[in-house]
Amino acid sequence: MGADKPNGVVNYCRRPVQRPFLQRIQYGIWNPEDRTFLGRTPHRWGVIGLIYLVMYICIIIFFSICMCGLLASMDEKIPYFTLADSIIGANPGMGHRPILFEEGALIWYHADNETQVKKYVDNINEFLAPYNNKSLLVNQGVNQRECGDVKPPRNEVCAFNTTTNFGPCNMENNYGYANKTPCLIIKLNRLYDWNPDFYDDPGDLPPEMPPDIRNYIMNATAQERRKVWVSCMGERPADVEALGELKYWPYPGLSETFFPYDNTPGYLSPLVAVQLLKPKLHQIINIRCRAWARNIIYTDSLKDRFGSTHLEIMID
């Protein structure tokens, strides 16, 4: 029975009717005496549904107005905060390939083991895929051009041909890994609107700059000196001895024609391939590659690393 209604007034103080367990569940879902569904009449459910409908419509309208206002104040190409005002800051980081998630910065392989060589070759191929296949770019690279030493016009970007620029550090040669002369691909991370302050004066080079980079700058023309220089060295004296001679392809620097980065479609970061010509075998070699520009902050701390990238390599 439903609630008692003497004289038209509902009596809620009465003892509820004792029903079997299954019947209580049935009455909890649908009570034929009070004609309620889940404890409420259809009228009450209608009122609650209308309240929630109006509330969510108002939320959607308010959210849409906020999003329209936000999107209207944003530029698709220009970040709202850049350089020192942004979280990233005005100091570009560095990266390298190959790098495998499960191995971190360690490159360790047997040169006669095709499976081990292949995993590093595949990692580099995956990274270089947009360079070798323009169809993978947003605009299929239609605005790319060969720049040489001249910056491209607005809305155009410089092409970077890994086939001609990397010499023996190519896919056909397995990037030197099978020959025990592995190549490392070094890049400078993209930083919107960042312009490097070059070390282009042979008489004003930092004393800690490696001799091979200094010699290259000394023998280069004024235009060729306008690069962000890249050098790789062993971190400790034993690493320096084990690392041996290096060869940079196409040269130990990143040309000014690729700077600044401004989100132009089809842009590809400039790269440097560093080939280890005679690394010592069966020994872990700690390598640090560094970028050189007056406005690149460098620290040799392992915890707070700026302006460089670290890796270890061991060839068996």
Kinemage of the C-alpha trace (Angstrom):
@kinemage 1
@onewidth
@group {chain A} dominant
@subgroup {mainchain}
@vectorlist {calphas} color= white
{ca met a 1} P 0.000 0.000 0.000
{ca gly a 2} L 1.073 3.582 -0.546
{ca ala a 3} L 1.419 6.295 2.055
{ca asp a 4} L -1.599 6.837 4.277
{ca lys a 5} L -3.544 9.980 3.396
{ca pro a 6} L -6.082 10.613 6.189
{ca asn a 7} L -8.013 13.816 5.472
{ca gly a 8} L -5.852 14.271 2.360
{ca val a 9} L -2.613 14.615 4.374
{ca val a 10} L 0.235 12.171 3.718
{ca asn a 11} L 1.400 10.334 6.823
{ca tyr a 12} L 5.157 9.623 6.587
{ca cys a 13} L 5.484 8.472 10.180
{ca arg a 14} L 3.900 5.111 9.613
{ca arg a 15} L 5.929 1.907 9.615
{ca pro a 16} L 6.794 0.810 6.101
{ca val a 17} L 5.201 -2.318 4.775
{ca gln a 18} L 7.403 -5.391 5.189
{ca arg a 19} L 7.966 -7.077 1.819
{ca pro a 20} L 10.173 -9.911 0.611
{ca phe a 21} L 13.639 -8.970 -0.611
{ca leu a 22} L 12.926 -9.387 -4.331
{ca gln a 23} L 9.682 -7.453 -4.018
{ca arg a 24} L 11.535 -4.604 -2.292
{ca ile a 25} L 13.883 -4.434 -5.252
{ca gln a 26} L 10.921 -4.481 -7.631
{ca tyr a 27} L 9.139 -1.721 -5.693
{ca gly a 28} L 12.388 0.286 -5.574
{ca ile a 29} L 12.413 0.352 -9.359
{ca trp a 30} L 8.699 0.713 -9.950
{ca asn a 31} L 6.135 1.215 -7.191
{ca pro a 32} L 2.673 0.523 -8.652
{ca glu a 33} L 0.933 1.823 -5.507
{ca asp a 34} L 2.605 5.275 -5.522
{ca arg a 35} L 3.275 5.076 -9.290
{ca thr a 36} L 6.904 6.093 -8.767
{ca phe a 37} L 10.000 5.080 -10.760
{ca leu a 38} L 13.208 4.943 -8.718
{ca gly a 39} L 11.451 6.854 -5.949
{ca arg a 40} L 10.045 9.691 -8.068
{ca thr a 41} L 6.870 10.255 -10.024
{ca pro a 42} L 7.071 10.950 -13.764
{ca his a 43} L 6.218 14.592 -13.026
{ca arg a 44} L 9.164 14.943 -10.624
{ca trp a 45} L 11.496 13.231 -13.118
{ca gly a 46} L 10.303 15.638 -15.787
{ca val a 47} L 11.038 18.667 -13.571
{ca ile a 48} L 14.523 17.361 -12.683
{ca gly a 49} L 15.257 16.542 -16.336
{ca leu a 50} L 14.188 20.028 -17.404
{ca ile a 51} L 16.422 21.632 -14.756
{ca tyr a 52} L 19.475 19.626 -15.891
{ca leu a 53} L 18.686 20.290 -19.553
{ca val a 54} L 18.578 24.047 -18.988
{ca met a 55} L 21.732 23.900 -16.829
{ca tyr a 56} L 23.785 21.985 -19.409
{ca ile a 57} L 22.551 24.180 -22.239
{ca cys a 58} L 23.749 27.219 -20.277
{ca ile a 59} L 27.110 25.532 -19.594
{ca ile a 60} L 27.564 24.681 -23.282
{ca ile a 61} L 26.700 28.236 -24.325
{ca phe a 62} L 29.077 29.725 -21.731
{ca phe a 63} L 31.882 27.313 -22.718
{ca ser a 64} L 31.367 28.066 -26.422
{ca ile a 65} L 31.569 31.819 -25.781
{ca cys a 66} L 34.787 31.355 -23.795
{ca met a 67} L 36.343 29.146 -26.493
{ca cys a 68} L 35.378 31.563 -29.263
{ca gly a 69} L 36.929 34.418 -27.308
{ca leu a 70} L 40.084 32.414 -26.642
{ca leu a 71} L 40.498 31.255 -30.239
{ca ala a 72} L 39.841 34.775 -31.522
{ca ser a 73} L 42.740 36.053 -29.422
{ca met a 74} L 45.191 33.336 -30.582
{ca asp a 75} L 47.342 33.089 -33.683
{ca glu a 76} L 47.832 29.654 -35.254
{ca lys a 77} L 51.466 30.405 -36.064
{ca ile a 78} L 52.620 32.778 -33.336
{ca pro a 79} L 52.634 31.532 -29.714
{ca tyr a 80} L 51.240 33.941 -27.160
{ca phe a 81} L 54.408 33.632 -25.063
{ca thr a 82} L 57.782 33.317 -26.779
{ca leu a 83} L 61.441 33.023 -25.803
{ca ala a 84} L 62.128 34.368 -22.284
{ca asp a 85} L 58.407 34.899 -21.612
{ca ser a 86} L 57.595 31.247 -22.290
{ca ile a 87} L 58.022 28.184 -20.100
{ca ile a 88} L 60.631 26.780 -22.519
{ca gly a 89} L 62.761 29.901 -22.274
{ca ala a 90} L 65.223 31.427 -24.747
{ca asn a 91} L 67.855 28.678 -24.625
{ca pro a 92} L 67.325 25.920 -27.228
{ca gly a 93} L 67.980 22.342 -26.220
{ca met a 94} L 69.702 19.655 -28.261
{ca gly a 95} L 68.794 16.133 -29.284
{ca his a 96} L 70.326 13.186 -31.088
{ca arg a 97} L 69.398 10.042 -32.984
{ca pro a 98} L 69.384 7.113 -32.692
{ca ile a 99} L 67.712 6.988 -29.328
{ca leu a 100} L 65.569 4.073 -28.200
{ca phe a 101} L 63.057 4.495 -25.403
{ca glu a 102} L 63.962 1.208 -23.719
{ca glu a 103} L 67.706 1.942 -23.822
{ca gly a 104} L 67.759 5.675 -23.142
{ca ala a 105} L 70.981 7.369 -24.209
{ca leu a 106} L 72.944 4.101 -24.538
{ca ile a 107} L 73.839 2.746 -27.983
{ca trp a 108} L 75.174 -0.787 -27.599
{ca tyr a 109} L 75.394 -3.330 -30.386
{ca his a 110} L 77.458 -6.046 -32.046
{ca ala a 111} L 78.516 -4.898 -35.493
{ca asp a 112} L 78.068 -8.412 -36.959
{ca asn a 113} L 74.562 -8.781 -35.497
{ca glu a 114} L 72.144 -7.640 -38.193
{ca thr a 115} L 69.189 -7.501 -35.806
{ca gln a 116} L 70.971 -5.153 -33.405
{ca val a 117} L 72.247 -2.965 -36.224
{ca lys a 118} L 68.804 -2.834 -37.803
{ca lys a 119} L 67.063 -1.406 -34.726
{ca tyr a 120} L 69.358 1.640 -34.746
{ca val a 121} L 69.146 2.031 -38.512
{ca asp a 122} L 65.335 1.857 -38.347
{ca asn a 123} L 65.267 4.482 -35.596
{ca ile a 124} L 67.293 6.894 -37.725
{ca asn a 125} L 65.174 6.101 -40.798
{ca glu a 126} L 62.017 6.899 -38.876
{ca phe a 127} L 63.450 10.227 -37.766
{ca leu a 128} L 64.649 11.142 -41.272
{ca ala a 129} L 61.430 10.021 -43.008
{ca pro a 130} L 60.060 13.597 -43.489
{ca tyr a 131} L 63.436 14.639 -44.922
{ca asn a 132} L 63.431 11.821 -47.462
{ca asn a 133} L 59.704 11.776 -48.267
{ca lys a 134} L 58.073 15.191 -48.631
{ca ser a 135} L 54.604 13.652 -48.808
{ca leu a 136} L 54.833 13.165 -45.035
{ca leu a 137} L 54.929 16.924 -44.495
{ca val a 138} L 51.755 18.930 -43.902
{ca asn a 139} L 52.029 20.705 -47.247
{ca gln a 140} L 54.075 18.004 -49.020
{ca gly a 141} L 57.039 20.393 -48.999
{ca val a 142} L 55.798 22.492 -51.926
{ca asn a 143} L 57.395 25.623 -50.435
{ca gln a 144} L 60.859 24.119 -49.952
{ca arg a 145} L 63.786 25.467 -51.938
{ca glu a 146} L 67.535 25.013 -52.118
{ca cys a 147} L 68.856 27.994 -50.199
{ca gly a 148} L 72.628 27.730 -50.249
{ca asp a 149} L 73.783 30.687 -48.138
{ca val a 150} L 70.749 32.882 -48.877
{ca lys a 151} L 67.720 33.000 -46.610
{ca pro a 152} L 64.456 32.061 -48.349
{ca pro a 153} L 61.596 34.523 -48.908
{ca arg a 154} L 58.709 34.712 -46.491
{ca asn a 155} L 56.460 31.611 -46.493
{ca glu a 156} L 59.254 29.500 -47.996
{ca val a 157} L 61.697 27.220 -46.194
{ca cys a 158} L 65.052 25.652 -46.904
{ca ala a 159} L 65.236 22.047 -48.031
{ca phe a 160} L 67.660 19.706 -46.288
{ca asn a 161} L 68.821 16.860 -48.508
{ca thr a 162} L 70.208 14.062 -46.362
{ca thr a 163} L 71.386 12.118 -49.428
{ca thr a 164} L 73.843 14.790 -50.543
{ca asn a 165} L 74.606 16.292 -47.134
{ca phe a 166} L 75.387 13.197 -45.104
{ca gly a 167} L 77.982 11.517 -47.314
{ca pro a 168} L 78.562 7.919 -46.066
{ca cys a 169} L 76.067 8.481 -43.246
{ca asn a 170} L 73.208 7.209 -45.379
{ca met a 171} L 70.644 4.417 -45.354
{ca glu a 172} L 72.454 2.360 -48.019
{ca asn a 173} L 75.535 2.325 -45.772
{ca asn a 174} L 73.424 1.545 -42.661
{ca tyr a 175} L 74.706 4.862 -41.311
{ca gly a 176} L 78.064 3.185 -40.678
{ca tyr a 177} L 76.806 0.904 -37.899
{ca ala a 178} L 77.677 -2.343 -39.653
{ca asn a 179} L 81.173 -0.991 -40.438
{ca lys a 180} L 81.897 0.023 -36.821
{ca thr a 181} L 81.921 3.686 -37.900
{ca pro a 182} L 78.489 4.717 -36.595
{ca cys a 183} L 76.893 8.069 -37.377
{ca leu a 184} L 75.047 10.212 -34.847
{ca ile a 185} L 72.401 12.664 -36.052
{ca ile a 186} L 72.520 15.892 -34.019
{ca lys a 187} L 69.773 18.493 -34.021
{ca leu a 188} L 68.937 21.739 -32.277
{ca asn a 189} L 65.430 21.827 -30.857
{ca arg a 190} L 63.010 24.263 -32.459
{ca leu a 191} L 62.467 27.503 -30.567
{ca tyr a 192} L 60.038 29.970 -32.066
{ca asp a 193} L 61.581 33.280 -33.212
{ca trp a 194} L 65.011 32.430 -31.805
{ca asn a 195} L 67.928 33.972 -33.703
{ca pro a 196} L 71.452 32.755 -32.931
{ca asp a 197} L 74.286 35.130 -32.148
{ca phe a 198} L 77.053 33.468 -34.138
{ca tyr a 199} L 80.685 32.921 -33.288
{ca asp a 200} L 81.726 34.278 -36.680
{ca asp a 201} L 84.823 36.235 -35.657
{ca pro a 202} L 87.980 34.058 -35.764
{ca gly a 203} L 89.622 36.448 -33.311
{ca asp a 204} L 86.842 36.142 -30.737
{ca leu a 205} L 86.293 32.432 -30.219
{ca pro a 206} L 85.860 30.860 -26.770
{ca pro a 207} L 89.074 29.206 -25.550
{ca glu a 208} L 87.286 25.944 -24.725
{ca met a 209} L 86.107 25.469 -28.325
{ca pro a 210} L 87.613 22.245 -29.788
{ca pro a 211} L 90.611 22.776 -32.097
{ca asp a 212} L 88.958 21.099 -35.104
{ca ile a 213} L 86.003 23.507 -34.938
{ca arg a 214} L 88.339 26.486 -34.516
{ca asn a 215} L 90.338 25.403 -37.571
{ca tyr a 216} L 87.172 25.055 -39.637
{ca ile a 217} L 86.102 28.592 -38.688
{ca met a 218} L 89.554 29.971 -39.455
{ca asn a 219} L 89.486 28.510 -42.973
{ca ala a 220} L 85.860 29.401 -43.753
{ca thr a 221} L 84.589 32.474 -45.572
{ca ala a 222} L 82.720 35.231 -43.753
{ca gln a 223} L 79.363 33.842 -44.940
{ca glu a 224} L 80.264 30.241 -44.070
{ca arg a 225} L 81.056 31.295 -40.496
{ca arg a 226} L 77.452 32.270 -39.825
{ca lys a 227} L 76.474 28.973 -38.265
{ca val a 228} L 75.526 27.507 -34.936
{ca trp a 229} L 78.583 25.330 -34.461
{ca val a 230} L 78.274 21.746 -33.265
{ca ser a 231} L 81.026 19.732 -31.619
{ca cys a 232} L 81.170 16.302 -29.994
{ca met a 233} L 83.777 15.203 -27.471
{ca gly a 234} L 84.401 12.514 -24.916
{ca glu a 235} L 83.291 13.578 -21.466
{ca arg a 236} L 86.397 12.317 -19.664
{ca pro a 237} L 90.024 11.910 -20.740
{ca ala a 238} L 89.505 8.156 -21.196
{ca asp a 239} L 86.428 8.870 -23.357
{ca val a 240} L 88.365 11.399 -25.454
{ca glu a 241} L 91.036 8.807 -26.176
{ca ala a 242} L 88.502 6.060 -26.921
{ca leu a 243} L 86.309 8.261 -29.118
{ca gly a 244} L 89.005 8.915 -31.691
{ca glu a 245} L 88.650 11.029 -34.805
{ca leu a 246} L 85.280 12.466 -35.849
{ca lys a 247} L 83.899 13.583 -39.189
{ca tyr a 248} L 81.047 16.070 -39.465
{ca trp a 249} L 78.596 15.967 -42.377
{ca pro a 250} L 78.013 18.248 -44.235
{ca tyr a 251} L 79.976 20.524 -41.848
{ca pro a 252} L 80.132 21.060 -38.079
{ca gly a 253} L 77.376 23.629 -37.959
{ca leu a 254} L 73.774 24.625 -38.616
{ca ser a 255} L 73.363 27.288 -41.300
{ca glu a 256} L 71.733 30.644 -40.522
{ca thr a 257} L 69.322 30.104 -43.440
{ca phe a 258} L 67.245 27.833 -41.167
{ca phe a 259} L 66.809 30.490 -38.473
{ca pro a 260} L 64.561 31.738 -37.050
{ca tyr a 261} L 61.911 29.054 -36.849
{ca asp a 262} L 58.468 30.653 -37.348
{ca asn a 263} L 56.061 27.719 -37.789
{ca thr a 264} L 56.102 27.944 -41.575
{ca pro a 265} L 54.601 24.708 -43.006
{ca gly a 266} L 57.151 22.356 -44.526
{ca tyr a 267} L 59.984 23.473 -42.234
{ca leu a 268} L 62.668 20.893 -41.461
{ca ser a 269} L 65.297 21.416 -38.785
{ca pro a 270} L 68.922 21.492 -39.957
{ca leu a 271} L 70.999 18.484 -38.929
{ca val a 272} L 74.610 17.475 -38.471
{ca ala a 273} L 75.764 13.887 -38.914
{ca val a 274} L 78.745 13.044 -36.721
{ca gln a 275} L 80.653 9.949 -37.822
{ca leu a 276} L 82.919 8.083 -35.417
{ca leu a 277} L 85.812 7.011 -37.645
{ca lys a 278} L 87.863 4.882 -35.234
{ca pro a 279} L 86.022 4.401 -31.929
{ca lys a 280} L 87.553 2.012 -29.428
{ca leu a 281} L 85.683 -1.289 -29.320
{ca his a 282} L 84.351 -3.165 -26.258
{ca gln a 283} L 84.268 -0.014 -24.147
{ca ile a 284} L 81.503 2.384 -23.164
{ca ile a 285} L 82.328 5.843 -24.510
{ca asn a 286} L 80.562 8.812 -22.931
{ca ile a 287} L 79.955 11.524 -25.528
{ca arg a 288} L 78.623 15.038 -25.156
{ca cys a 289} L 77.648 17.072 -28.207
{ca arg a 290} L 77.406 20.822 -27.738
{ca ala a 291} L 75.976 23.759 -29.662
{ca trp a 292} L 78.059 26.937 -29.926
{ca ala a 293} L 76.508 30.405 -30.133
{ca arg a 294} L 76.903 33.462 -27.934
{ca asn a 295} L 73.272 33.276 -26.809
{ca ile a 296} L 73.267 29.531 -26.061
{ca ile a 297} L 73.825 28.888 -22.366
{ca tyr a 298} L 75.939 25.795 -21.722
{ca thr a 299} L 76.339 23.856 -18.490
{ca asp a 300} L 78.261 20.629 -17.963
{ca ser a 301} L 75.954 19.506 -15.185
{ca leu a 302} L 74.365 16.094 -15.674
{ca lys a 303} L 71.270 17.168 -13.740
{ca asp a 304} L 70.571 20.546 -15.383
{ca arg a 305} L 71.958 20.142 -18.877
{ca phe a 306} L 71.760 23.194 -21.146
{ca gly a 307} L 73.040 23.584 -24.692
{ca ser a 308} L 74.145 19.982 -25.143
{ca thr a 309} L 73.049 16.372 -25.467
{ca his a 310} L 74.642 13.310 -23.875
{ca leu a 311} L 74.907 9.719 -25.059
{ca glu a 312} L 76.944 6.576 -24.505
{ca ile a 313} L 78.062 4.149 -27.164
{ca met a 314} L 79.618 0.690 -26.985
{ca ile a 315} L 80.530 -1.379 -30.021
{ca asp a 316} L 81.337 -5.083 -29.709
